[in-house]
Amino acid sequence: MPSLTIVSSGIVILVTVFVWWVVKHFGSALRHAGKLGGPVAYPLVGNGLLFLFKTPAEFLLRLGSLVEEYGQCFRLWLGTQLVIVSTDPKDIEVLLSSPKYINKSGEYAFIKPWLGDGLLISSGSKWQSHRKVITPSFHFKILDQFVEIFDQQGATLIDILHLFAKSGETFDIFPLVTLYALDVISESAMGTKVNAQINSESEYVKAVKEITNLIQFRFYDFLLRYDFFFHLSANRRKQLKALAILHGYTDSVIIARRKELSKRLMTAAGDALQANDDDVGSKKRMAFLDLLLQSTIDGRPLTDLEIREEVDTFMFEGHDTTTSALSFLFYSLAHNPHVQQKVFDEVRSVIGDDRSKSITMAKLNEMHYLELVIKETLRLYPSVPMFGRKMMENTEINGKIIPSGANVIVMPFFLGR
């Protein structure tokens, strides 16, 4: 009996400590989250079982069913992490219009091993200073220069698609568009050609595919979200191998471009690099990397690590979103032949039948119907179907209290429907 009493007392103490710990760490979150609708959550796993072993498509469909059931704003618990899902335009307006809400949600940590503290992940003063440096890189005169790259790489893609057109076979266009986007973004970002469409099995191209898939696995797999399980998996070793290749390649390009820049400056060719706003980018096509190499923050140049983080961020965001947008555009055109014909007729009327002539930004700006089709595609199939922000303090948004530590997930995919 004494031993039974000791055991019982121990259990009571453990339960008491556990309840105290839950109240201390999650009391506020539980109290405010309880005022929002959402599915029943279970101890420790929360609502994680709803998303266990789901593919990305199944994950999105599951969220869609929850939106239908619980409305524009509801709560989920992924393990012990409180997640507020919103498709309410008024809530989203508040989140996106205030500099208070620039801290990224926990899921962005899955991308950090590759991108470090690049613009996609950073927050606070670093985000603000780096954004100020990067914004001029998207000056319309600089972007005009890269239309030539889009056109040249597009010609390669067309040659590849011709092979499928002749055979009449059904095929998945997504991998082909991915390679096209990699070619465009690598040349625009780093000034180097990876020739992904010609050599899809190159070490760098395979590493980009690998790391992108691993990030996706972590985002959609409930167990792999936890570092403990991820580090035990074979995916961790695959990640380290891919990162060594990706970082090594970007580092080598940075070193080479920095040496080239120094050489040009020493030969008094640096005047061409100091263009004012009237002729920025008009004398020599400069890659995103070249602009970063010449940028300063508070009078100091960016370190090689800072440059690598921003170049890798540009590579990831650029190729991933471009691939998604173009693939869904082709999908939408294929499902709407009458729209496809109108787009085709407009393109022919603007550029004619002579494909030896280069496409220019001026010509693209004449394609008004194509622009409408692209925008409608992005409404239905946004390149980023969801993104998140982390609340750093208790925050009231349109009468709802979002507790500190909660991740707010915005769902553009359901917002435009």
C-alpha positions in Angstrom: 0.0 0.0 0.0 2.7 2.5 0.8 4.3 2.0 -2.5 0.9 2.4 -4.2 0.5 5.7 -2.4 3.9 6.9 -3.5 3.1 6.0 -7.1 -0.3 7.8 -6.9 1.3 10.8 -5.4 3.9 10.9 -8.1 1.2 10.7 -10.8 -0.7 13.6 -9.1 2.5 15.7 -9.0 3.3 15.0 -12.6 -0.2 15.8 -13.8 -0.2 19.0 -11.7 3.2 20.1 -13.1 1.9 19.3 -16.7 -1.2 21.3 -16.2 0.8 24.2 -14.7 3.2 24.1 -17.7 0.3 24.1 -20.2 -1.5 27.0 -18.5 1.8 29.0 -18.2 2.8 28.5 -21.9 -0.5 28.1 -23.6 -3.1 29.7 -21.3 -3.5 32.9 -23.3 -3.4 31.1 -26.7 -6.0 28.5 -25.5 -8.3 31.3 -24.1 -8.3 33.4 -27.3 -8.2 30.5 -29.7 -11.3 29.0 -28.0 -13.3 32.0 -29.3 -12.5 31.0 -32.9 -14.1 28.1 -34.7 -12.1 25.1 -35.8 -11.9 21.3 -35.7 -11.5 19.4 -32.4 -7.9 19.3 -31.3 -6.3 16.4 -29.4 -3.5 16.6 -26.8 0.0 16.9 -28.2 -0.9 16.3 -31.9 -3.6 18.9 -32.1 -5.2 18.7 -35.6 -2.0 17.2 -37.0 -3.7 13.9 -37.9 -5.9 15.8 -40.4 -2.8 16.5 -42.5 -0.8 13.3 -41.8 0.8 11.7 -45.0 -1.1 14.2 -47.3 0.3 15.2 -50.7 0.4 19.0 -51.4 -2.8 18.7 -53.4 -4.6 16.8 -50.6 -3.2 19.2 -48.1 -4.8 22.1 -50.0 -8.1 20.3 -50.5 -8.2 19.6 -46.8 -7.8 23.2 -45.9 -10.4 24.1 -48.5 -12.9 21.8 -46.8 -12.1 23.5 -43.5 -12.7 26.9 -45.0 -16.1 25.7 -46.2 -16.9 24.3 -42.8 -15.6 27.0 -40.4 -15.6 30.2 -42.5 -13.1 32.8 -43.4 -11.2 32.7 -40.1 -10.6 29.6 -38.0 -8.0 28.0 -35.8 -5.9 24.9 -36.0 -3.4 23.3 -33.7 -0.4 21.7 -35.4 1.0 19.9 -32.4 1.5 22.7 -29.9 1.6 25.4 -32.5 -1.5 27.6 -32.8 -2.3 28.4 -36.4 -5.0 31.0 -37.5 -6.1 30.5 -41.1 -7.6 33.5 -42.8 -9.2 34.1 -46.1 -10.9 37.3 -44.9 -9.9 40.3 -47.1 -10.3 42.7 -44.2 -8.0 40.7 -42.0 -5.4 40.3 -44.7 -5.5 44.0 -45.5 -4.5 44.8 -41.9 -1.7 42.2 -42.0 -0.2 43.4 -45.2 -0.5 47.1 -44.7 1.4 47.4 -41.4 5.2 47.0 -40.9 4.4 45.5 -37.5 3.5 42.1 -39.1 6.7 41.3 -41.1 7.9 38.4 -38.9 7.5 35.2 -40.9 5.6 32.1 -39.6 7.5 29.1 -38.4 7.2 27.2 -41.7 9.8 29.6 -43.2 12.4 27.9 -41.0 12.3 25.0 -43.5 13.8 27.3 -46.2 16.4 28.9 -44.0 19.1 26.3 -44.4 19.3 27.3 -48.1 18.3 31.0 -48.0 19.7 32.0 -44.7 18.5 35.5 -43.7 17.6 36.6 -47.2 14.7 39.0 -47.8 12.1 36.2 -47.8 13.0 35.1 -44.2 14.5 38.2 -42.5 12.6 40.7 -40.5 13.1 43.9 -38.6 15.9 46.3 -39.5 17.7 43.8 -41.6 14.6 43.2 -43.8 14.1 47.0 -44.1 17.7 47.8 -45.0 18.1 44.9 -47.5 14.8 45.7 -49.1 16.0 49.3 -49.7 19.1 47.9 -51.3 17.3 45.4 -53.5 14.3 47.5 -54.7 16.4 49.5 -57.3 17.3 46.1 -58.9 13.7 46.0 -60.2 13.8 49.3 -61.9 11.9 48.9 -65.2 14.9 49.9 -67.3 16.9 47.1 -65.7 14.1 44.6 -66.2 13.8 45.6 -69.8 17.2 44.2 -70.5 16.3 40.7 -69.4 13.5 40.3 -71.9 16.2 39.2 -74.3 17.0 36.3 -71.9 13.3 35.4 -71.6 13.1 35.3 -75.4 16.3 33.3 -76.0 15.4 30.7 -73.3 11.8 30.7 -74.6 13.0 29.7 -78.0 14.8 26.7 -76.5 11.6 25.7 -74.7 9.6 26.0 -77.9 12.1 23.7 -79.7 11.5 21.1 -76.9 7.8 21.4 -77.1 7.8 20.9 -80.8 9.0 17.4 -80.2 5.9 16.6 -78.2 3.6 18.5 -80.7 4.8 16.2 -83.5 4.3 13.0 -81.5 0.9 14.1 -80.2 1.6 12.4 -76.8 0.3 13.7 -73.5 3.0 15.0 -71.2 3.6 16.9 -68.0 4.7 20.4 -68.9 5.7 21.4 -65.3 9.2 19.9 -65.4 9.9 21.5 -68.7 8.8 24.9 -67.4 10.9 24.4 -64.3 14.0 24.0 -66.4 13.1 27.1 -68.5 12.6 29.2 -65.3 15.9 28.0 -63.9 17.7 29.1 -67.1 16.0 32.5 -67.0 16.5 33.2 -63.3 20.1 32.0 -63.1 21.2 34.2 -66.0 19.2 37.1 -64.6 20.3 36.6 -61.0 23.9 35.5 -61.4 24.8 36.4 -65.0 25.7 32.7 -65.6 24.1 30.0 -67.7 23.2 26.7 -66.1 21.8 25.3 -69.3 19.1 23.5 -67.4 17.0 22.8 -70.5 19.9 21.3 -72.4 21.4 19.4 -69.4 18.7 18.7 -66.9 21.0 16.2 -65.1 23.7 18.7 -64.2 24.7 18.7 -60.5 23.3 22.2 -59.8 20.0 21.6 -61.5 19.5 18.3 -59.7 20.4 20.0 -56.4 17.8 22.7 -56.9 15.1 20.1 -57.6 16.2 18.1 -54.6 16.1 21.0 -52.1 12.8 22.3 -53.5 11.2 18.9 -53.0 12.6 18.6 -49.5 11.2 22.0 -48.5 7.8 20.9 -49.8 8.0 17.6 -47.9 8.6 19.4 -44.6 5.8 21.9 -45.2 3.2 19.3 -46.0 4.3 16.4 -43.8 3.2 16.8 -40.2 6.0 14.7 -38.7 8.8 16.2 -40.8 7.8 19.6 -39.5 9.6 18.7 -36.3 13.4 18.9 -36.4 13.7 15.7 -34.3 12.0 13.6 -36.9 13.5 15.4 -39.9 17.0 14.9 -38.6 16.4 11.2 -38.1 15.2 10.8 -41.7 17.2 10.2 -44.9 15.9 13.6 -46.1 18.3 15.4 -43.7 21.3 13.8 -45.5 19.9 14.6 -48.9 19.4 18.2 -47.7 23.1 18.6 -46.6 24.3 17.2 -49.9 22.2 19.5 -51.9 23.1 22.5 -49.8 26.8 21.9 -50.3 26.3 22.0 -54.0 24.0 25.0 -54.1 26.1 27.1 -51.7 29.3 26.1 -53.3 28.1 27.1 -56.8 26.8 30.5 -55.7 29.9 31.2 -53.7 32.1 30.4 -56.7 30.0 32.7 -58.9 30.2 35.6 -56.3 34.0 35.3 -56.1 34.4 35.2 -59.9 32.1 38.2 -60.4 33.7 40.2 -57.6 37.1 39.7 -59.2 35.7 40.7 -62.6 34.2 43.8 -61.1 37.5 44.8 -59.4 39.3 44.2 -62.7 36.9 46.5 -64.6 37.3 49.2 -61.9 41.1 49.0 -62.1 40.9 49.6 -65.9 38.8 52.7 -65.4 35.7 51.0 -66.8 33.9 51.7 -63.5 32.2 54.8 -64.9 29.8 52.6 -66.8 28.7 51.1 -63.5 27.8 54.4 -61.9 24.8 55.2 -64.1 22.3 57.6 -62.8 18.6 57.0 -62.7 18.1 58.3 -66.3 20.3 55.6 -67.9 20.4 53.0 -65.2 21.1 49.6 -66.8 21.2 51.1 -70.4 24.9 50.7 -71.0 25.5 47.2 -69.9 23.2 44.4 -68.8 23.9 43.8 -65.1 22.7 40.7 -63.3 21.1 41.0 -59.9 24.4 39.8 -58.4 26.3 42.7 -60.0 24.0 45.2 -58.5 24.4 43.6 -55.0 28.2 43.7 -55.4 28.0 47.5 -55.8 25.5 48.1 -53.1 26.1 49.4 -49.6 24.2 49.5 -46.3 25.1 52.4 -44.1 28.3 52.9 -46.1 29.6 49.3 -45.9 29.5 46.9 -48.8 27.5 43.7 -48.4 29.4 40.6 -47.3 29.7 37.6 -49.5 27.3 35.7 -47.2 24.7 38.5 -47.4 25.0 38.5 -51.2 24.7 34.7 -51.3 21.6 34.8 -49.2 19.9 37.3 -51.5 21.0 35.6 -54.7 19.8 32.2 -53.5 16.5 33.9 -52.4 16.1 35.4 -55.8 16.8 32.0 -57.4 14.3 30.1 -55.2 11.5 32.7 -55.4 12.1 33.5 -59.0 12.1 30.0 -60.5 9.5 28.5 -58.1 6.8 31.2 -58.7 7.5 31.6 -62.4 7.2 27.9 -62.9 3.9 27.8 -61.1 2.4 30.8 -62.9 3.4 29.6 -66.4 2.3 26.0 -65.8 -1.1 27.1 -64.6 -1.3 29.5 -67.5 -0.7 26.7 -70.0 -3.2 24.5 -68.1 -5.9 27.2 -68.2 -5.3 27.8 -71.9 -5.5 24.1 -72.7 -8.9 23.9 -70.9 -10.2 27.0 -72.7 -9.4 26.6 -76.4 -11.4 29.7 -77.4 -9.3 31.8 -75.0 -6.1 30.1 -76.3 -7.1 31.1 -79.9 -7.6 34.7 -79.0 -4.2 34.8 -77.2 -2.6 33.2 -80.3 -4.2 35.7 -82.6 -3.1 38.7 -80.5 0.5 37.4 -80.3 0.6 37.0 -84.1 -0.9 40.4 -84.7 1.8 42.0 -82.5 4.9 40.1 -83.4 4.0 38.8 -86.8 5.2 35.5 -88.3 8.9 36.3 -88.3 10.3 34.6 -85.2 13.8 35.8 -86.0 12.9 39.2 -84.6 13.5 39.6 -80.9 10.7 40.2 -78.4 10.8 43.5 -76.7 9.1 45.0 -73.7 7.3 47.4 -76.0 5.8 44.5 -77.9 4.8 42.7 -74.7 3.0 45.8 -73.5 0.8 45.7 -76.6 -0.6 42.3 -75.6 -3.5 43.5 -73.5 -5.6 40.4 -73.8 -2.7 38.1 -72.8 -2.2 40.3 -69.8 -5.8 39.8 -68.8 -5.5 36.1 -69.2 -2.3 36.0 -67.0 -4.0 38.0 -64.3 -7.1 35.8 -64.3 -4.8 32.7 -64.1 -3.1 34.2 -61.1 -6.4 34.9 -59.4 -7.5 31.3 -59.8 -4.1 29.7 -59.2 -1.8 32.1 -57.3 1.8 31.2 -57.5 2.0 31.3 -53.7 -1.2 29.6 -52.5 -0.5 30.4 -48.8 2.0 32.4 -46.7 2.3 33.1 -43.0 3.1 35.7 -40.4 4.0 35.2 -36.8 2.4 37.4 -34.1 5.1 38.7 -31.7 2.5 40.0 -29.3 -1.3 39.8 -28.6 -2.8 41.5 -31.5 -6.4 42.6 -32.2 -7.4 42.4 -35.9 -11.0 43.4 -36.7 -12.3 42.4 -33.3 -10.4 39.1 -33.1 -7.5 38.7 -30.6 -4.6 36.8 -32.2 -2.4 35.6 -29.3 1.4 36.1 -29.2 3.2 33.2 -30.8 0.4 32.3 -33.2 1.1 31.7 -36.9 -1.4 33.5 -39.1 -1.7 31.7 -42.5 -3.1 33.8 -45.4 -4.7 31.8 -48.2 -4.7 33.6 -51.5 -5.8 30.4 -53.2 -9.2 30.6 -51.6 -9.3 34.4 -51.4 -9.9 34.9 -55.1 -12.6 32.4 -55.5 
